[in-house]
Amino acid sequence: MKIDIVSVFPEYFDVFGLSLMGKAQAKGLLEVKAHNLRDWTHDVHHSVDDTPVGGGAGMVMKPEVWAECLDELLGLNTPDVCAGGNGETDAVTPQSGPEPGWEPAETSSSMSQPATIPASDAPVLIFPNPSAPLFTQSDATELSHAGHLLFGCGRYEGYDARIPDYYRAQGIDVREYSIGDYVLNGGEVAVSVMVEAITRLMPGFMGNPDSIVEESYTGEGALLEHRQYTKPAVWRGLAVPEVLLSGDHGKVDRFRRDEALARTAEIRPDLIEALDCKALDKADRKTLMSLGWEVSATHPRRLAD
C-alpha cells in the first residue's frame, strides 16, 4: 500500500518509522511519504491560507495551493487557468468537468461514503473533518484493501469546502471523516489515528494476525473486548479471575464472552442493540437477559428499569 500525507508539518509523521509501521515499510508492505504543502506555494511567505469569505474568525486553507499539490500526487492533468490582472482566476477548464446537474456533496454528518473500494489501485483521497461522519473499524477494514491512500491535513479553520467537491467531480473517491466529537488544532493527529487503524489490518502487518480477531469493534456482531491480564496471578492483593487459571478453555472462552457482553451493555449499549438475535447462542441470550435485555425480537432491546 502507498500512503501519501500532505501537511504543513510533515515532520510530525516521522514517528511512522518506528515499531510495526517501520517494520512494515522495511518489508515493503507499506510506503509512507509525508509532503509539505508549502512546497506548492509560489509567494515569498509560502502562504497556504486566507481570510474566510463572508467574514469570521480564523483563516481558511486556500484551494489553489491544495489543487496544485493534489493534482500532482493524484496524477491529474492541471486545468488551464487564465489569471486576471488582480491575480484572481477568470476561467478554469478542467480535464473532465462535472456531469450536468452535478451539485456539491453534502458536508453534514449524514454525508454518505462510497460502499466499496474498487479492485484497482485507484487512489482514495481522505480529509479529517470534525463535521464529517465518524471513522469506524468498518471503514478501517475497507480502506486496508486500497492500493493508494492520500491524506490531507487541514489547519486553522479548515480547508476550502470546494476542494473535496472538485475532486469528487473528477471521479476521485473522496472521503471526509471525523475521529470523534471534539476539535483538534489540525488534521495530523486524526490522520495518524486513521493510518494506524487501517495499516494494522493489512495482511502480514501484525506479527500474530490472531491478535486482531477478538478486538473491540471487529467483525459482525462487534462487541467491546474483554479485559486482559498477565502474570503474576496476584498483584498487590488483586487476583485475576480464577476461571482464567482453570485450564478449561471452554470455560475461559465463555467467561470472556460474557464479560464482553457485560462491558458492551454498560459502556456501548448501541452495539448490543445492533446485534442479530438469531446469531446469538443460548448462553449469549441467557447473559443478556440477566443484564436486562429482551432477546426475542430481531435485535436486543433493553427492558425498562
C-alpha positions in Angstrom: 0.0 0.0 0.0 1.2 3.5 -0.8 0.3 6.3 1.6 0.8 10.0 0.9 0.2 12.6 3.6 0.0 16.3 3.0 0.6 18.6 5.9 2.3 21.9 6.8 4.1 19.9 9.5 5.3 16.8 7.6 7.9 16.0 10.3 5.0 15.1 12.5 4.9 11.8 10.7 8.5 10.8 11.4 7.0 8.5 14.1 5.8 6.2 11.3 9.3 4.9 11.0 9.0 3.3 14.5 7.6 0.0 15.7 5.4 -2.2 13.5 4.8 0.7 11.0 8.6 1.0 10.4 8.9 -2.8 10.1 6.1 -2.9 7.5 7.9 -0.3 5.4 11.2 -2.1 5.7 9.5 -5.3 4.5 8.0 -3.5 1.5 4.4 -3.9 2.7 3.9 -0.2 3.0 5.3 3.0 1.7 4.5 6.2 3.7 5.6 9.6 2.5 4.8 13.0 4.1 4.7 16.1 1.9 5.0 19.7 2.9 2.0 21.6 1.4 4.1 24.8 1.3 6.3 23.2 -1.4 3.4 24.0 -3.8 3.2 27.7 -2.9 4.7 30.5 -5.1 4.8 33.6 -2.8 7.7 34.7 -0.6 5.8 33.8 2.6 4.7 30.4 1.4 1.1 31.2 2.3 -1.4 28.4 2.4 -4.4 30.2 4.0 -6.5 33.3 3.6 -9.4 35.1 5.3 -12.8 33.4 5.1 -15.3 34.6 2.5 -18.2 36.2 4.3 -16.2 37.2 7.4 -15.5 35.4 10.6 -12.6 34.4 12.8 -9.6 32.4 11.7 -8.1 31.6 8.4 -9.1 29.0 5.7 -6.7 26.9 3.7 -6.6 28.1 0.0 -7.9 25.8 -2.7 -5.3 26.7 -5.4 -2.4 25.6 -3.2 -4.1 22.3 -2.4 -5.1 21.8 -6.0 -1.5 22.0 -7.3 -0.4 19.6 -4.7 -3.3 17.1 -5.1 -3.2 17.3 -8.9 0.5 16.2 -8.8 0.1 13.5 -6.2 -3.1 12.1 -7.9 -1.5 12.2 -11.3 -4.2 14.5 -12.7 -3.7 16.9 -15.6 -3.6 20.5 -14.3 -6.6 22.6 -15.6 -5.8 25.6 -17.9 -6.1 28.7 -15.8 -6.2 32.3 -17.1 -5.3 34.7 -14.3 -6.7 38.3 -14.4 -4.6 41.3 -13.6 -5.5 41.2 -9.9 -4.4 37.6 -9.6 -7.9 36.1 -9.5 -8.9 33.2 -11.6 -11.1 34.2 -14.6 -11.7 30.8 -16.1 -11.0 27.2 -15.4 -11.3 24.4 -17.9 -11.0 21.1 -16.0 -9.7 18.0 -17.8 -13.1 16.4 -17.2 -15.7 18.6 -15.6 -18.7 17.6 -13.5 -21.7 15.9 -15.1 -24.7 18.1 -15.9 -26.8 18.7 -12.9 -23.9 18.0 -10.5 -24.2 19.6 -7.1 -21.7 19.8 -4.3 -21.7 16.9 -1.9 -23.3 17.4 1.5 -20.9 18.1 4.3 -23.2 17.3 7.2 -22.8 14.2 9.4 -25.3 12.4 7.2 -22.9 12.6 4.1 -22.7 9.1 2.7 -19.4 7.4 1.9 -18.7 5.0 -1.0 -19.7 1.5 -0.1 -16.7 -0.3 -1.5 -13.1 0.3 -2.7 -12.5 -0.6 -6.4 -10.3 -3.6 -7.0 -7.9 -1.4 -8.9 -5.2 0.8 -7.3 -7.3 3.9 -7.8 -6.4 6.4 -5.1 -8.6 7.3 -2.2 -8.4 11.0 -1.0 -9.2 11.4 2.7 -9.6 14.5 4.7 -10.2 14.5 8.5 -13.0 16.9 9.4 -14.9 17.2 12.7 -18.1 17.9 10.8 -17.9 14.6 8.8 -19.2 11.1 9.5 -17.4 9.1 12.2 -14.5 6.9 11.2 -15.2 3.4 12.3 -13.5 0.0 12.4 -15.5 -1.0 9.3 -14.0 2.0 7.4 -10.5 0.9 8.5 -11.2 -2.6 7.3 -12.4 -1.4 3.9 -9.6 1.0 3.4 -6.9 -1.6 4.4 -7.6 -3.2 0.9 -6.8 0.0 -1.0 -3.7 0.4 -3.1 -3.1 4.1 -2.6 -4.4 6.4 0.2 -3.8 10.2 0.1 -4.5 12.1 3.3 -4.8 15.9 3.6 -4.3 17.5 6.9 -6.3 20.7 7.4 -5.2 23.5 9.8 -6.7 26.8 11.1 -10.4 26.9 10.3 -10.0 24.0 7.9 -9.8 23.7 4.1 -12.0 25.4 1.4 -15.1 23.2 1.0 -14.7 23.3 -2.8 -11.6 21.1 -2.6 -13.3 17.8 -1.9 -16.3 18.8 -4.1 -13.9 19.4 -7.1 -12.1 16.1 -6.8 -15.3 14.1 -6.4 -16.4 15.8 -9.7 -13.1 14.5 -11.3 -14.1 10.9 -10.4 -11.8 10.6 -7.3 -13.0 8.6 -4.4 -13.0 11.3 -1.7 -13.7 10.6 2.0 -14.2 13.0 4.9 -14.1 11.5 8.4 -14.3 12.6 12.0 -12.5 10.6 14.7 -14.7 11.9 17.5 -16.9 14.6 18.9 -14.1 17.1 19.6 -11.9 19.6 17.7 -8.1 19.4 17.2 -5.6 22.0 16.2 -5.0 20.2 12.9 -5.6 17.0 11.0 -2.3 15.4 11.8 -3.5 13.6 14.9 -6.6 12.4 13.2 -4.6 11.2 10.1 -2.2 9.3 12.5 -5.2 7.5 14.1 -6.7 6.5 10.7 -3.4 5.4 9.2 -2.6 3.2 12.2 -6.1 1.7 12.3 -6.0 0.9 8.6 -2.5 -0.4 8.2 -2.5 -2.8 11.1 -5.3 -4.7 9.3 -3.1 -5.3 6.2 -2.1 -9.0 5.7 1.4 -9.5 7.1 1.5 -6.3 9.1 0.9 -7.9 12.5 3.3 -10.5 13.8 0.3 -12.6 15.1 -2.8 -12.0 13.0 -4.9 -13.9 15.5 -4.5 -10.9 17.9 -6.9 -8.9 15.7 -9.8 -11.4 15.7 -11.2 -10.7 19.2 -10.5 -6.9 19.3 -13.2 -4.4 20.1 -15.4 -3.4 17.1 -14.1 -6.3 14.9 -16.4 -8.3 12.6 -20.1 -8.9 12.6 -21.8 -8.6 15.9 -18.9 -6.4 17.2 -18.5 -6.1 21.0 -16.0 -4.4 23.2 -13.1 -6.7 24.1 -13.0 -8.5 27.4 -10.4 -7.3 29.9 -6.9 -8.8 29.7 -4.5 -10.0 32.5 -0.9 -11.3 32.7 1.3 -12.7 35.4 1.6 -12.7 38.4 -1.8 -14.2 39.3 -2.0 -12.0 42.4 -0.6 -8.4 42.2 -0.8 -6.0 45.2 -3.6 -8.0 46.6 -5.6 -8.1 43.4 -6.1 -11.5 41.8 -7.0 -12.4 38.2 -10.4 -14.1 37.8 -10.0 -17.7 39.0 -11.6 -19.2 35.9 -8.6 -17.9 33.8 -6.3 -20.2 35.8 -8.5 -23.3 35.4 -7.0 -24.5 32.2 -10.5 -25.2 30.9 -10.5 -23.4 27.6 -14.3 -23.7 27.1 -15.0 -22.0 30.5 -12.4 -19.4 29.7 -13.9 -18.6 26.3 -17.4 -18.4 27.9 -16.1 -16.1 30.7 -14.5 -13.7 28.2 -17.6 -13.7 26.0 -19.9 -12.9 29.0 -17.5 -10.1 30.1 -17.5 -8.7 26.6 -21.3 -8.7 26.5 -21.5 -7.1 30.0 -18.9 -4.4 29.3 -20.6 -3.6 26.0 -24.0 -3.4 27.5 -22.7 -1.0 30.1 -20.4 1.2 28.0 -21.8 0.9 24.4 -25.4 -0.3 24.6 -25.8 0.8 21.0 -23.6 -2.1 19.9 -25.8 -4.5 21.8 -28.9 -3.0 20.1 -27.2 -3.7 16.7 -26.7 -7.5 17.4 -28.7 -10.0 15.4 -30.6 -12.1 18.0 -30.6 -15.1 15.6 -26.8 -15.1 15.6 -26.7 -15.3 19.4 -26.3 -18.7 21.1 -28.2 -19.9 24.1 -25.6 -18.7 26.6 -25.4 -15.3 24.9 -29.2 -14.9 25.3 -29.0 -16.0 28.9 -26.3 -13.5 29.7 -28.1 -10.6 28.0 -31.4 -11.5 29.7 -29.6 -11.4 33.1 -28.3 -8.0 32.2 -31.9 -6.7 31.5 -32.2 -7.2 27.7 -35.1 -8.7 25.8 -33.7 -11.0 23.0 -36.8 -12.5 21.4 -37.1 -9.9 18.6 -34.8 -9.2 15.7 -32.4 -7.1 17.8 -31.9 -7.0 21.6 -34.0 -4.4 23.4 -33.2 -3.1 26.8 -36.1 -3.6 29.3 -37.4 -0.6 31.1 -35.9 -0.1 34.6 
